[in-house]
Amino acid sequence: MNFIKTAYKGLFFIACLFATSANATLITLTETQEQTVNFQDFDFNWTIDDWALNTTAELVLEVQGDFGFSDLSENESFTILLESLSLGVHGGFEGGLGGWTSLVANNGINAWRVTRSFTISAIDMINLLADETFAIAVNFNAGAHTEFGVLGNVNPYVTATVNYTQATSVPEPSTLAFIALSVLGLSLRRKHNV
C-alpha cells in the first residue's frame, strides 16, 4: 500500500512538472520610429525565435499623417505589409474610420492620428517566422505629404507593437522520468529507514 501511495506521489509530481512546463508567457515587443521625409516608409524588424507554435499574435499600430481627402491631394493612404502578407490600404478617414480608432480629431489640415489592432493567425505566423524575423512595413503613398501631416509640430509617425505568446522550454521525457524515479527512490529510502 505504501508503494502505491509513493508511486501516486511520483506521478502527481510528473503531472505538476508538465503543467508548469506547458505554461506560456505573453511577451510584448514595442518599437517606435519617427521620420520626417515626404513619401516615407516605416520599417520594423524583430527577431522572434521563441514563438509558441499554433498561437496567434497581435499587431497594434498607431499611425499619424495626412490621410483625409478635403485638400488638393488625392488618394492619401498607407499600405501595411507583413513581408508578403498585405493588411490592406488605409486612409481617407473623413469618409469613415474603417476599423481604426481616432486618437486626435481632424484639426483642419487633414491630419489624423489613428490606432488599430490586427490579429495574425497561427498559420500566417508560421510563414512569417520561417526566417525567425517579423518584418512590418507601413508605407505612406505620395498623397500623404508631411506638411499636412503635422499635428502640433509632431511629424507623421508609426508606432508598432507586437504581442505574441512565448514558448517555454519543456523538459525531455527522459529528464522527467529520472526526476520521478529519484523522488520515488528518496521516498522509499525514507520509509525503509523509519
PAVEX-782950 format. One line per field, with one value per atom (N, C-alpha, C): residue number from 1; residue in three letters; atom name; y, z, x. Coordinates in steps of 0.1 Angstrom, whole numbers, plus 2048, in hexadecimal, padded with zeros to 3 digits. Example, Ala and Ser with C-alpha at 12.3 -4.5 7.8 and 13.67 -1.06 7.14 Angstrom:
BEGIN
palo: c(1,1,1,2,2,2)
marvex: c(ALA,ALA,ALA,SER,SER,SER)
vexgu: c(N,CA,C,N,CA,C)
yy: c(7C7,7D3,7DF,7EA,7F5,800)
zz: c(84E,84E,84E,847,847,84F)
xx: c(884,87B,884,880,889,881)
//
This chain:
BEGIN
palo: c(1,1,1,2,2,2,3,3,3,4,4,4,5,5,5,6,6,6,7,7,7,8,8,8,9,9,9,10,10,10,11,11,11,12,12,12,13,13,13,14,14,14,15,15,15,16,16,16,17,17,17,18,18,18,19,19,19,20,20,20,21,21,21,22,22,22,23,23,23,24,24,24,25,25,25,26,26,26,27,27,27,28,28,28,29,29,29,30,30,30,31,31,31,32,32,32,33,33,33,34,34,34,35,35,35,36,36,36,37,37,37,38,38,38,39,39,39,40,40,40,41,41,41,42,42,42,43,43,43,44,44,44,45,45,45,46,46,46,47,47,47,48,48,48,49,49,49,50,50,50,51,51,51,52,52,52,53,53,53,54,54,54,55,55,55,56,56,56,57,57,57,58,58,58,59,59,59,60,60,60,61,61,61,62,62,62,63,63,63,64,64,64,65,65,65,66,66,66,67,67,67,68,68,68,69,69,69,70,70,70,71,71,71,72,72,72,73,73,73,74,74,74,75,75,75,76,76,76,77,77,77,78,78,78,79,79,79,80,80,80,81,81,81,82,82,82,83,83,83,84,84,84,85,85,85,86,86,86,87,87,87,88,88,88,89,89,89,90,90,90,91,91,91,92,92,92,93,93,93,94,94,94,95,95,95,96,96,96,97,97,97,98,98,98,99,99,99,100,100,100,101,101,101,102,102,102,103,103,103,104,104,104,105,105,105,106,106,106,107,107,107,108,108,108,109,109,109,110,110,110,111,111,111,112,112,112,113,113,113,114,114,114,115,115,115,116,116,116,117,117,117,118,118,118,119,119,119,120,120,120,121,121,121,122,122,122,123,123,123,124,124,124,125,125,125,126,126,126,127,127,127,128,128,128,129,129,129,130,130,130,131,131,131,132,132,132,133,133,133,134,134,134,135,135,135,136,136,136,137,137,137,138,138,138,139,139,139,140,140,140,141,141,141,142,142,142,143,143,143,144,144,144,145,145,145,146,146,146,147,147,147,148,148,148,149,149,149,150,150,150,151,151,151,152,152,152,153,153,153,154,154,154,155,155,155,156,156,156,157,157,157,158,158,158,159,159,159,160,160,160,161,161,161,162,162,162,163,163,163,164,164,164,165,165,165,166,166,166,167,167,167,168,168,168,169,169,169,170,170,170,171,171,171,172,172,172,173,173,173,174,174,174,175,175,175,176,176,176,177,177,177,178,178,178,179,179,179,180,180,180,181,181,181,182,182,182,183,183,183,184,184,184,185,185,185,186,186,186,187,187,187,188,188,188,189,189,189,190,190,190,191,191,191,192,192,192,193,193,193,194,194,194)
marvex: c(MET,MET,MET,ASN,ASN,ASN,PHE,PHE,PHE,ILE,ILE,ILE,LYS,LYS,LYS,THR,THR,THR,ALA,ALA,ALA,TYR,TYR,TYR,LYS,LYS,LYS,GLY,GLY,GLY,LEU,LEU,LEU,PHE,PHE,PHE,PHE,PHE,PHE,ILE,ILE,ILE,ALA,ALA,ALA,CYS,CYS,CYS,LEU,LEU,LEU,PHE,PHE,PHE,ALA,ALA,ALA,THR,THR,THR,SER,SER,SER,ALA,ALA,ALA,ASN,ASN,ASN,ALA,ALA,ALA,THR,THR,THR,LEU,LEU,LEU,ILE,ILE,ILE,THR,THR,THR,LEU,LEU,LEU,THR,THR,THR,GLU,GLU,GLU,THR,THR,THR,GLN,GLN,GLN,GLU,GLU,GLU,GLN,GLN,GLN,THR,THR,THR,VAL,VAL,VAL,ASN,ASN,ASN,PHE,PHE,PHE,GLN,GLN,GLN,ASP,ASP,ASP,PHE,PHE,PHE,ASP,ASP,ASP,PHE,PHE,PHE,ASN,ASN,ASN,TRP,TRP,TRP,THR,THR,THR,ILE,ILE,ILE,ASP,ASP,ASP,ASP,ASP,ASP,TRP,TRP,TRP,ALA,ALA,ALA,LEU,LEU,LEU,ASN,ASN,ASN,THR,THR,THR,THR,THR,THR,ALA,ALA,ALA,GLU,GLU,GLU,LEU,LEU,LEU,VAL,VAL,VAL,LEU,LEU,LEU,GLU,GLU,GLU,VAL,VAL,VAL,GLN,GLN,GLN,GLY,GLY,GLY,ASP,ASP,ASP,PHE,PHE,PHE,GLY,GLY,GLY,PHE,PHE,PHE,SER,SER,SER,ASP,ASP,ASP,LEU,LEU,LEU,SER,SER,SER,GLU,GLU,GLU,ASN,ASN,ASN,GLU,GLU,GLU,SER,SER,SER,PHE,PHE,PHE,THR,THR,THR,ILE,ILE,ILE,LEU,LEU,LEU,LEU,LEU,LEU,GLU,GLU,GLU,SER,SER,SER,LEU,LEU,LEU,SER,SER,SER,LEU,LEU,LEU,GLY,GLY,GLY,VAL,VAL,VAL,HIS,HIS,HIS,GLY,GLY,GLY,GLY,GLY,GLY,PHE,PHE,PHE,GLU,GLU,GLU,GLY,GLY,GLY,GLY,GLY,GLY,LEU,LEU,LEU,GLY,GLY,GLY,GLY,GLY,GLY,TRP,TRP,TRP,THR,THR,THR,SER,SER,SER,LEU,LEU,LEU,VAL,VAL,VAL,ALA,ALA,ALA,ASN,ASN,ASN,ASN,ASN,ASN,GLY,GLY,GLY,ILE,ILE,ILE,ASN,ASN,ASN,ALA,ALA,ALA,TRP,TRP,TRP,ARG,ARG,ARG,VAL,VAL,VAL,THR,THR,THR,ARG,ARG,ARG,SER,SER,SER,PHE,PHE,PHE,THR,THR,THR,ILE,ILE,ILE,SER,SER,SER,ALA,ALA,ALA,ILE,ILE,ILE,ASP,ASP,ASP,MET,MET,MET,ILE,ILE,ILE,ASN,ASN,ASN,LEU,LEU,LEU,LEU,LEU,LEU,ALA,ALA,ALA,ASP,ASP,ASP,GLU,GLU,GLU,THR,THR,THR,PHE,PHE,PHE,ALA,ALA,ALA,ILE,ILE,ILE,ALA,ALA,ALA,VAL,VAL,VAL,ASN,ASN,ASN,PHE,PHE,PHE,ASN,ASN,ASN,ALA,ALA,ALA,GLY,GLY,GLY,ALA,ALA,ALA,HIS,HIS,HIS,THR,THR,THR,GLU,GLU,GLU,PHE,PHE,PHE,GLY,GLY,GLY,VAL,VAL,VAL,LEU,LEU,LEU,GLY,GLY,GLY,ASN,ASN,ASN,VAL,VAL,VAL,ASN,ASN,ASN,PRO,PRO,PRO,TYR,TYR,TYR,VAL,VAL,VAL,THR,THR,THR,ALA,ALA,ALA,THR,THR,THR,VAL,VAL,VAL,ASN,ASN,ASN,TYR,TYR,TYR,THR,THR,THR,GLN,GLN,GLN,ALA,ALA,ALA,THR,THR,THR,SER,SER,SER,VAL,VAL,VAL,PRO,PRO,PRO,GLU,GLU,GLU,PRO,PRO,PRO,SER,SER,SER,THR,THR,THR,LEU,LEU,LEU,ALA,ALA,ALA,PHE,PHE,PHE,ILE,ILE,ILE,ALA,ALA,ALA,LEU,LEU,LEU,SER,SER,SER,VAL,VAL,VAL,LEU,LEU,LEU,GLY,GLY,GLY,LEU,LEU,LEU,SER,SER,SER,LEU,LEU,LEU,ARG,ARG,ARG,ARG,ARG,ARG,LYS,LYS,LYS,HIS,HIS,HIS,ASN,ASN,ASN,VAL,VAL,VAL)
vexgu: c(N,CA,C,N,CA,C,N,CA,C,N,CA,C,N,CA,C,N,CA,C,N,CA,C,N,CA,C,N,CA,C,N,CA,C,N,CA,C,N,CA,C,N,CA,C,N,CA,C,N,CA,C,N,CA,C,N,CA,C,N,CA,C,N,CA,C,N,CA,C,N,CA,C,N,CA,C,N,CA,C,N,CA,C,N,CA,C,N,CA,C,N,CA,C,N,CA,C,N,CA,C,N,CA,C,N,CA,C,N,CA,C,N,CA,C,N,CA,C,N,CA,C,N,CA,C,N,CA,C,N,CA,C,N,CA,C,N,CA,C,N,CA,C,N,CA,C,N,CA,C,N,CA,C,N,CA,C,N,CA,C,N,CA,C,N,CA,C,N,CA,C,N,CA,C,N,CA,C,N,CA,C,N,CA,C,N,CA,C,N,CA,C,N,CA,C,N,CA,C,N,CA,C,N,CA,C,N,CA,C,N,CA,C,N,CA,C,N,CA,C,N,CA,C,N,CA,C,N,CA,C,N,CA,C,N,CA,C,N,CA,C,N,CA,C,N,CA,C,N,CA,C,N,CA,C,N,CA,C,N,CA,C,N,CA,C,N,CA,C,N,CA,C,N,CA,C,N,CA,C,N,CA,C,N,CA,C,N,CA,C,N,CA,C,N,CA,C,N,CA,C,N,CA,C,N,CA,C,N,CA,C,N,CA,C,N,CA,C,N,CA,C,N,CA,C,N,CA,C,N,CA,C,N,CA,C,N,CA,C,N,CA,C,N,CA,C,N,CA,C,N,CA,C,N,CA,C,N,CA,C,N,CA,C,N,CA,C,N,CA,C,N,CA,C,N,CA,C,N,CA,C,N,CA,C,N,CA,C,N,CA,C,N,CA,C,N,CA,C,N,CA,C,N,CA,C,N,CA,C,N,CA,C,N,CA,C,N,CA,C,N,CA,C,N,CA,C,N,CA,C,N,CA,C,N,CA,C,N,CA,C,N,CA,C,N,CA,C,N,CA,C,N,CA,C,N,CA,C,N,CA,C,N,CA,C,N,CA,C,N,CA,C,N,CA,C,N,CA,C,N,CA,C,N,CA,C,N,CA,C,N,CA,C,N,CA,C,N,CA,C,N,CA,C,N,CA,C,N,CA,C,N,CA,C,N,CA,C,N,CA,C,N,CA,C,N,CA,C,N,CA,C,N,CA,C,N,CA,C,N,CA,C,N,CA,C,N,CA,C,N,CA,C,N,CA,C,N,CA,C,N,CA,C,N,CA,C,N,CA,C,N,CA,C,N,CA,C,N,CA,C,N,CA,C,N,CA,C,N,CA,C,N,CA,C,N,CA,C,N,CA,C,N,CA,C,N,CA,C,N,CA,C,N,CA,C,N,CA,C,N,CA,C,N,CA,C,N,CA,C,N,CA,C,N,CA,C,N,CA,C,N,CA,C,N,CA,C,N,CA,C,N,CA,C,N,CA,C,N,CA,C,N,CA,C,N,CA,C,N,CA,C,N,CA,C,N,CA,C)
yy: c(7F4,800,80D,80C,818,81A,80F,811,817,814,81A,829,82C,83B,842,83C,842,844,83A,83A,845,846,851,85F,860,86D,871,866,868,86C,866,869,877,87B,888,893,890,899,89B,890,891,89A,897,89F,8AE,8B1,8BF,8C5,8BD,8C2,8C5,8BC,8BE,8CB,8CD,8D8,8E5,8E5,8F1,8F4,8E9,8EB,8EF,8EC,8EF,8FE,905,913,91B,925,92E,93C,945,953,95C,966,970,97A,97C,985,991,99D,9A9,9AF,9B1,9B8,9C5,9D0,9DD,9E4,9EA,9F2,9FE,A0A,A16,A1C,A21,A27,A34,A3E,A4B,A50,A53,A58,A65,A6E,A7A,A7D,A72,A74,A71,A79,A76,A68,A63,A56,A4B,A4B,A43,A35,A2C,A1E,A1B,A15,A11,A02,9FE,9F0,9EC,9E1,9DB,9CC,9C8,9BA,9B5,9AA,9A3,995,991,982,97B,972,96A,95B,955,947,93F,945,93E,93E,93F,940,932,931,925,920,915,910,90F,911,910,91B,926,931,93D,946,952,95D,968,973,980,98B,997,9A2,9A9,9B5,9C1,9CB,9D7,9E3,9EA,9F6,A03,A0D,A1A,A22,A29,A30,A3E,A47,A55,A5B,A62,A68,A6E,A72,A79,A6F,A6B,A60,A64,A71,A76,A77,A7D,A7F,A8D,A96,AA3,AAD,AAA,AB4,AB0,AB5,AB3,AA5,A9F,A92,A87,A7D,A72,A65,A5C,A4E,A4E,A56,A57,A4A,A42,A35,A2F,A24,A1C,A0D,A06,9F7,9F0,9E5,9DE,9D0,9CD,9C0,9B8,9AC,9A3,999,99D,996,995,989,988,988,989,98A,998,99C,9A9,9AB,9B5,9B8,9C4,9C7,9D0,9DE,9E6,9F5,9FC,A06,A0D,A1C,A24,A32,A38,A45,A4C,A4C,A4E,A4C,A55,A60,A68,A61,A57,A4F,A43,A41,A36,A30,A2B,A26,A18,A10,A03,9FA,9FA,9F1,9F8,A04,A0B,A14,A17,A20,A2D,A38,A45,A4A,A4D,A52,A61,A68,A76,A7A,A83,A87,A8F,A8F,A97,AA5,AAB,AB8,AC3,ABF,AC9,AC9,AC1,AC0,AB1,AA9,A9B,A92,A96,A8D,A84,A77,A6E,A65,A62,A58,A4D,A41,A36,A2A,A21,A14,A08,9FD,9F1,9E4,9DA,9CD,9C3,9BB,9B0,9A3,999,98B,984,97E,976,968,960,952,94A,93E,935,930,92E,92A,935,941,94C,94E,94C,94D,943,937,92D,932,937,93C,948,951,95E,95B,951,94E,943,940,935,939,946,94B,951,94F,954,963,96A,978,97C,986,98B,99A,99B,9A8,9AF,9BC,9C4,9D0,9D3,9DF,9E7,9F4,9FD,A08,A07,A10,A1B,A28,A33,A35,A37,A3A,A49,A4C,A59,A64,A61,A6B,A6F,A67,A6A,A73,A80,A89,A8C,A8E,A91,A9E,AA8,AB5,AB5,AAC,AAB,AA2,A99,A8F,A94,AA0,AA5,AA8,AA3,AA6,AAC,AB9,AC0,ABE,AC0,ABF,AB1,AA7,A99,A93,A8E,A89,A7C,A77,A6A,A5F,A55,A4B,A3E,A33,A26,A20,A1B,A13,A04,9FB,9ED,9E5,9DD,9D4,9C6,9BD,9AF,9A7,9A1,998,989,981,973,96A,95E,954,94E,94F,94A,93B,933,925,923,91A,917,90A,908,8FB,8F0,8E5,8D9,8CE,8CA,8BF,8B3,8AC,8A0,895,88B,880,879,877,86F,877,884,88C,88B,88C,88A,87D,872,865,864,869,869,870,87C,883,87B,875,86D,861,85A,84E,853,85E,864,866,86C,86F,862,858,84B,845,845,83F,846,853,85A,857,856,853,845,83B,82D,82C,833,833,838,843,849,840,839,830,824,81F,814,816,823,826,829,82B,82E,822)
zz: c(800,800,800,808,809,7FB,7F4,7E7,7DD,7DE,7D5,7D8,7E5,7E8,7E3,7E5,7E0,7D1,7CA,7BB,7B7,7BE,7BB,7BD,7C8,7CA,7BE,7BA,7AF,7A2,79F,793,794,7A0,7A3,7A1,7A5,7A3,794,78C,77E,777,77C,776,779,785,789,780,77D,775,767,761,754,754,75E,75F,760,767,768,75B,755,748,73D,73E,733,733,73F,73F,736,730,727,72C,727,72C,720,722,718,718,70D,70C,703,707,6FF,6FA,6ED,6E7,6E2,6E4,6E0,6D9,6CD,6C7,6C1,6C3,6BE,6B4,6A9,69F,69A,699,694,688,67D,672,66D,666,662,653,64B,63D,635,62B,623,61D,61B,615,61C,629,631,633,636,639,647,64F,65D,65E,662,662,670,674,681,67F,687,686,694,697,6A4,6A1,6A9,6A9,6B3,6AE,6B7,6B5,6BF,6BD,6C9,6D1,6DC,6DC,6D0,6CF,6D1,6D9,6DC,6D0,6CA,6BE,6C0,6B6,6B5,6BE,6C0,6C7,6BE,6C0,6B8,6BE,6B7,6BC,6B9,6BF,6BD,6B9,6AF,6AA,6AD,6B5,6B8,6B1,6A9,6A2,6A6,6A8,6AA,69F,697,68B,68B,688,687,679,673,666,65F,653,64B,643,648,642,63F,63E,63A,62B,626,618,614,61E,61B,616,616,610,601,5FB,5ED,5EA,5F4,5F2,5F0,5E8,5E6,5EB,5EE,5F2,5FD,608,613,61C,61C,622,626,62D,631,62F,62B,62A,635,63A,645,63F,640,63C,647,648,651,647,643,639,62D,628,61C,620,62D,631,632,62A,62A,634,63C,645,63F,632,62B,62A,623,621,62A,631,63B,639,63C,63B,638,634,632,63D,649,655,657,64F,650,64A,642,63C,645,650,659,65E,66A,670,66D,668,663,66C,679,683,68B,688,68F,69A,6A4,6AF,6AE,6AE,6AD,6BB,6BB,6C8,6C9,6BD,6BC,6B1,6B4,6AA,69F,693,688,68C,68A,68F,684,679,66E,663,665,65B,657,659,655,65C,667,66F,678,678,680,688,694,69C,6A0,69B,69D,6A2,6A8,6AC,6A9,6A7,6A4,6A8,6AB,6AF,6A4,6A0,696,69C,69A,69F,694,697,68D,690,687,689,68C,692,695,688,67D,670,66A,66B,666,66E,67B,683,67F,67C,678,66B,662,655,658,660,663,66A,673,67B,676,669,664,665,664,665,673,67C,68A,68B,680,680,67D,685,684,67F,672,66B,667,66B,668,660,655,64E,64D,651,64F,646,63A,62F,62C,62E,62B,61C,615,607,604,5F7,5F3,5F8,5FB,5FF,60D,615,624,626,623,625,633,636,644,649,641,646,64A,644,648,654,656,661,66F,670,67D,686,692,69D,6A8,6AB,6B6,6B5,6A9,6A6,6A8,6A9,6A9,69B,696,688,687,67B,679,67F,685,68B,68B,68E,690,69C,6A5,6B0,6AE,6AF,6AD,6BA,6BE,6C9,6C5,6C9,6C6,6D3,6D4,6E0,6DB,6E1,6DD,6E9,6E8,6F3,6F2,6FD,6FD,701,6F9,6FD,709,712,71D,71A,720,71E,726,71F,725,728,734,737,72E,72A,723,72B,725,72D,735,730,738,744,743,74F,75A,755,75E,765,75D,762,76D,76A,774,781,780,78C,794,78C,793,79A,794,79A,7A6,7A5,7B1,7BD,7BA,7C5,7CB,7C2,7C7,7D0,7CB,7D3,7E0,7E0,7ED,7F7,7F1,7FA,800,7F7,7FC,806,804,80D,81A,81A,827,82E,827,82E,833,82C,830,83C,83D,849,856,854,860,868)
xx: c(808,800,809,813,81C,823,826,82C,823,816,80C,80B,80B,80A,816,821,82E,82E,829,828,81F,813,80A,810,818,81E,828,82F,838,831,826,81E,818,814,80F,81A,826,831,834,833,836,82B,81E,813,815,81A,81C,827,832,83C,837,82F,829,820,818,80F,817,822,82B,832,836,83E,834,828,81E,81A,81D,819,822,81B,823,821,82A,82A,827,81E,81B,826,82C,837,833,836,833,840,841,84D,848,84F,84B,856,854,85E,857,85D,857,861,85C,865,85E,866,860,869,862,86A,863,86A,865,867,869,86B,85E,85B,84F,84F,843,842,84A,849,851,84C,855,852,857,84F,853,855,861,864,868,862,865,869,874,878,87C,876,879,87E,888,88B,883,87B,872,875,87C,87F,879,871,86B,85C,856,847,841,837,830,828,82B,825,815,80E,7FF,7F8,7FF,7F8,7F8,7EE,7EC,7F5,7F6,7FD,7F5,7F8,7F1,7FB,7F7,7FF,7F6,7FC,7F5,7FD,7F6,7FC,7F6,7FE,7F9,800,7F8,7FD,7F8,802,7FE,802,7FA,7FD,7F1,7F3,7E9,7E1,7D6,7CE,7C0,7BD,7B0,7AF,7A4,7A3,79D,79D,796,7A0,7AD,7B7,7B9,7C3,7C5,7CC,7D2,7D8,7CD,7D0,7C7,7CD,7C4,7C8,7D3,7D0,7DA,7D7,7E1,7DF,7ED,7EC,7F8,7F5,7FF,7FE,805,7FF,806,809,816,81B,823,81F,827,82E,83A,842,838,835,82C,81D,81A,80C,807,7FD,7F8,7EC,7ED,7E1,7D9,7DB,7D2,7D8,7D0,7D2,7C8,7CD,7C5,7C7,7BC,7BD,7AF,7B0,7A3,799,79E,796,78A,78A,77E,772,774,769,766,76C,76A,776,776,783,786,77C,77F,787,782,789,793,797,7A1,79B,7A2,79D,7A4,79D,7A3,7A8,7B5,7BB,7BB,7BA,7BA,7B0,7A7,79D,7A4,79E,7A3,7A5,7B1,7B4,7B4,7AD,7AB,7B6,7C0,7CA,7CC,7C1,7C1,7CA,7CF,7D8,7D0,7D4,7CD,7D7,7D3,7DA,7D1,7D3,7CA,7D2,7CA,7D0,7C7,7CD,7C5,7CD,7C6,7CC,7C8,7D2,7D1,7D4,7CC,7D0,7D6,7E2,7EA,7E7,7E2,7DF,7EB,7E9,7F5,7FB,7F3,7F9,801,7FC,804,811,810,81C,827,823,82C,834,82C,832,83B,836,83E,84B,84A,856,85F,85D,866,874,877,885,888,87E,87F,87F,87A,879,86B,866,859,85B,858,85A,84D,84C,840,844,83D,83F,832,832,827,82B,826,82B,821,824,81C,81D,812,812,815,816,81B,811,804,7FA,7FC,802,803,80F,80E,819,81C,829,82D,827,827,822,814,80C,7FE,7FC,806,805,809,80E,813,807,808,7FE,806,803,80A,819,81F,82D,833,82A,82E,82D,838,838,831,82E,828,831,82A,832,82A,830,829,82F,826,82B,825,82E,82A,82C,822,824,820,828,825,823,818,815,814,81D,81C,81F,81C,81D,82B,833,840,840,847,848,852,84E,857,85E,86A,870,869,867,860,86B,86C,876,873,87E,87D,877,870,86A,874,880,88A,88E,88E,891,886,87A,86F,86E,871,872,87D,888,893,88F,889,884,87A,871,866,86C,876,87C,884,88B,892,889,87E,874,86F,86C,868,872,87F,88A,88C,88B,88C,881,875,869,86B,86E,870,87B,886,891,88D,886,881,879,86F,866,86E,878,87F,888,88D,895,88D,880,877,875)
//
